[in-house]
Amino acid sequence: QVQLVESGGGLVQAGGSLRLSCVASGTIFSRKTMSWYRQGPGKEREFVARIWSAGNTFYAPSVEGRFTVSRDNSENTMYLQMNSLKPEDTAVYYCNVLGTNTWGQGTQVTVSS
């Protein structure tokens, strides 16, 4: 059974940075395509970034150039480096294994103006 645990969220001022982590267990992590999603207050969950097993990446236009997704297969961990944060980035951030409906508890990111 796949389990995902997100961490690293917090309160930061606009323009600041945070790095989120997602630790996966119960799956062959190195073979999986992993994604970050977020859900802002009163909004639907939306796609943020994806990283394939080979390391290639894809981003939502709203975060392109500010966020960087990476992975460490030896640690079964995916990261999301978030720079130049904006108040509209405020959300609960979740990770996901592509093709599954498994989600972690999420980690709250709050960006103050």
Rosetta silent file (secondary structure, phi, psi, omega in degrees, C-alpha in Angstrom):
SEQUENCE: QVQLVESGGGLVQAGGSLRLSCVASGTIFSRKTMSWYRQGPGKEREFVARIWSAGNTFYAPSVEGRFTVSRDNSENTMYLQMNSLKPEDTAVYYCNVLGTNTWGQGTQVTVSS
SCORE:     score description
SCORE:     0.000 S_00000001
   1 L     0.000  128.128 -178.890    0.000    0.000    0.000 S_00000001
   2 L   -74.635  134.791  173.473    1.414    3.354   -1.067 S_00000001
   3 E  -129.043  140.053 -178.331    1.848    5.959    1.646 S_00000001
   4 E  -128.110  134.848  179.380    2.869    9.573    1.126 S_00000001
   5 E  -130.440  115.071  178.736    4.012   12.058    3.762 S_00000001
   6 E   -95.708  149.754  176.833    4.439   15.723    2.900 S_00000001
   7 E  -156.873  170.208  175.170    6.350   18.204    5.044 S_00000001
   8 L   105.283   -4.271  179.406    8.142   21.546    4.923 S_00000001
   9 L   -70.401  173.964  179.133    5.253   23.955    4.765 S_00000001
  10 E   168.285 -168.680  179.311    4.982   27.094    6.853 S_00000001
  11 E  -104.173  128.204 -177.793    4.361   30.822    6.940 S_00000001
  12 E  -142.621  151.306  176.941    6.570   32.997    4.758 S_00000001
  13 E   -79.291  154.984  176.473    6.482   36.558    3.474 S_00000001
  14 L   -54.278  136.621 -176.477    5.948   37.296   -0.190 S_00000001
  15 L    93.079  -10.451 -178.525    9.205   36.901   -2.080 S_00000001
  16 L   -83.386 -174.613 -176.030   10.446   34.251    0.299 S_00000001
  17 L  -133.435  153.060  172.013   11.267   30.585   -0.245 S_00000001
  18 E  -145.395  155.023  172.476   10.282   27.192    1.105 S_00000001
  19 E  -124.773  120.686  177.795   11.258   23.615    0.261 S_00000001
  20 E   -94.828  151.821  176.559    8.649   20.913    0.528 S_00000001
  21 E  -126.501  149.985  175.140    9.384   17.195    0.843 S_00000001
  22 E  -136.237  114.743  178.240    7.312   14.141   -0.003 S_00000001
  23 E  -102.016  128.369 -178.483    8.435   10.769    1.305 S_00000001
  24 E  -109.981  144.512  174.235    6.899    7.721   -0.350 S_00000001
  25 E  -139.832  160.771  178.225    6.703    4.161    0.939 S_00000001
  26 L    79.204   17.443  179.567    5.085    0.970   -0.284 S_00000001
  27 L  -152.737  159.476  175.970    6.075    1.495   -3.884 S_00000001
  28 L   -83.056   87.227 -169.049    9.121    1.246   -6.137 S_00000001
  29 H   -54.656  -41.961 -173.163    9.656    4.980   -5.975 S_00000001
  30 H   -62.210  -20.380 -177.857   12.416    5.170   -8.581 S_00000001
  31 H   -95.241   -4.889 -170.983   10.057    3.867  -11.271 S_00000001
  32 L   -98.307  144.327  169.247    7.185    6.202  -10.495 S_00000001
  33 L   -85.240  127.744 -175.105    6.128    9.509  -11.976 S_00000001
  34 E  -116.468  149.924 -178.086    5.451   11.875   -9.101 S_00000001
  35 E  -136.719  155.184  167.945    3.441   15.076   -8.957 S_00000001
  36 E  -110.178  138.192  172.799    2.722   18.023   -6.700 S_00000001
  37 E  -128.552  165.438  175.130   -0.771   19.463   -6.434 S_00000001
  38 E  -145.610  155.159  177.179   -2.212   22.231   -4.280 S_00000001
  39 E  -133.774  110.736  178.570   -5.591   23.337   -3.011 S_00000001
  40 L   -82.152  167.327 -179.187   -6.081   26.955   -2.065 S_00000001
  41 L   -60.138  123.862  178.956   -8.845   28.239    0.200 S_00000001
  42 L    73.579   11.906 -177.531  -12.177   27.869   -1.555 S_00000001
  43 L  -118.739  164.130  174.063  -10.539   26.424   -4.654 S_00000001
  44 L   -81.786  158.459  177.009  -10.317   23.059   -6.335 S_00000001
  45 L   -63.699  136.882 -178.216   -7.134   21.030   -6.208 S_00000001
  46 E  -131.593  152.499  179.306   -4.792   22.024   -9.047 S_00000001
  47 E   -70.784  141.405  178.450   -1.681   20.618  -10.663 S_00000001
  48 E  -117.377  -54.936 -174.774    1.642   22.243   -9.769 S_00000001
  49 E  -159.466  157.587  179.873    4.554   20.144  -11.054 S_00000001
  50 E  -140.716  146.789  175.034    5.533   16.658  -12.212 S_00000001
  51 E  -135.613  128.153  179.772    8.765   14.698  -12.390 S_00000001
  52 L   -86.767  168.235 -176.293    9.219   11.488  -14.332 S_00000001
  53 L   -60.460  -30.115 -179.916   11.464    8.608  -13.313 S_00000001
  54 L   -79.202   -9.065  177.316   14.104    9.802  -15.798 S_00000001
  55 L   101.381   -6.373  176.743   14.144   13.217  -14.141 S_00000001
  56 L   -72.498  153.482 -169.985   12.391   15.303  -16.747 S_00000001
  57 E  -131.778  162.062  177.928    9.936   17.812  -15.373 S_00000001
  58 E  -149.356  141.692 -174.622    6.811   19.771  -16.223 S_00000001
  59 E  -130.133  152.026  169.034    5.233   22.772  -14.488 S_00000001
  60 L   -67.910  144.854 -178.802    1.981   24.655  -14.345 S_00000001
  61 L   -55.757  -31.508 -176.056    2.367   28.066  -16.028 S_00000001
  62 L   -68.783  -18.156 -178.005    1.621   29.822  -12.740 S_00000001
  63 L  -119.330   -8.234 -179.785    4.777   28.403  -11.111 S_00000001
  64 L   -54.426  130.070  179.937    7.127   27.977  -14.076 S_00000001
  65 L    88.932  -14.502  179.309   10.436   29.697  -13.372 S_00000001
  66 L  -113.277  -33.009 -178.143    9.775   30.007   -9.631 S_00000001
  67 E  -108.053  147.240  175.835    9.331   26.391   -8.498 S_00000001
  68 E  -133.252  123.967  176.788   11.691   23.455   -9.062 S_00000001
  69 E   -97.941  140.154  178.472   10.727   19.822   -8.581 S_00000001
  70 E  -147.592  172.683 -179.956   13.420   17.222   -7.923 S_00000001
  71 E  -146.860  152.029  173.581   13.787   13.734   -6.530 S_00000001
  72 E  -125.620   98.901 -175.808   16.211   11.600   -4.567 S_00000001
  73 H   -66.184  -26.896  179.381   15.470    7.989   -5.390 S_00000001
  74 H   -68.873  -22.018 -179.904   17.886    6.728   -2.729 S_00000001
  75 H  -110.272    6.182 -177.546   15.688    8.438   -0.113 S_00000001
  76 L    51.062   40.453 -172.855   12.301    7.760   -1.791 S_00000001
  77 E  -129.388  138.003  172.040   11.775   11.504   -1.612 S_00000001
  78 E  -112.687  146.453 -178.386   10.499   14.184   -3.959 S_00000001
  79 E  -122.756  157.495  170.597   11.116   17.871   -3.323 S_00000001
  80 E  -135.614  105.864  175.314    9.532   21.141   -4.371 S_00000001
  81 E   -85.846  120.914 -176.186   11.765   24.194   -4.072 S_00000001
  82 E  -116.211  116.304  179.085    9.532   27.256   -4.100 S_00000001
  83 L  -116.119  164.850  178.391   11.103   30.666   -4.659 S_00000001
  84 L    49.021   47.944 -175.242    9.646   34.144   -5.159 S_00000001
  85 L   -64.704  146.489 -179.643    6.512   33.062   -3.353 S_00000001
  86 L  -121.312  156.609  177.342    3.316   35.050   -3.844 S_00000001
  87 H   -54.966  -32.892 -179.927    0.185   35.297   -1.689 S_00000001
  88 H   -72.227   -6.227  173.129   -1.697   33.365   -4.373 S_00000001
  89 H   -82.664   -5.820  178.322    0.605   30.393   -3.712 S_00000001
  90 L   -59.749  124.076 -175.804   -1.118   29.971   -0.339 S_00000001
  91 E  -177.623  168.410  165.187   -2.542   26.444   -0.300 S_00000001
  92 E   -90.147  127.984 -176.969   -2.259   22.965    1.115 S_00000001
  93 E  -103.036  133.829 -177.879    0.305   21.134   -1.008 S_00000001
  94 E  -125.865  151.257  170.131   -0.032   17.435   -1.748 S_00000001
  95 E  -110.604  161.496 -173.439    2.080   14.861   -3.563 S_00000001
  96 E  -153.026  143.516  170.989    0.741   12.038   -5.678 S_00000001
  97 E   -89.397  122.663 -177.289    1.928    8.965   -7.522 S_00000001
  98 L   -54.001  132.707  178.281    0.711    9.268  -11.111 S_00000001
  99 L    89.341    2.399  177.551   -2.123    6.867  -11.829 S_00000001
 100 L  -122.096  163.397  175.293   -3.170    6.437   -8.211 S_00000001
 101 L  -108.861   32.584 -179.755   -5.704    8.102   -5.979 S_00000001
 102 L   -97.056  128.356 -179.405   -3.361    8.050   -3.013 S_00000001
 103 E  -130.364  149.027  172.464   -2.730   11.366   -1.265 S_00000001
 104 L   -82.626 -169.853 -179.401   -0.850   12.342    1.845 S_00000001
 105 L   -80.085  -14.032  179.781   -2.166   14.627    4.554 S_00000001
 106 L    85.443  163.073  175.895   -0.725   17.657    2.806 S_00000001
 107 E  -134.924  131.413 -173.632    1.413   20.489    4.116 S_00000001
 108 E   -81.471  129.594  173.106    0.133   24.033    4.552 S_00000001
 109 E  -117.377  123.731  178.253    1.931   26.899    2.818 S_00000001
 110 E  -124.128  124.293 -178.441    0.877   30.418    3.746 S_00000001
 111 E  -114.112  118.371 -179.001    2.381   33.439    2.005 S_00000001
 112 E   -92.890  149.001 -178.324    1.725   36.815    3.590 S_00000001
 113 L   -90.483    0.000    0.000    1.735   40.040    1.599 S_00000001
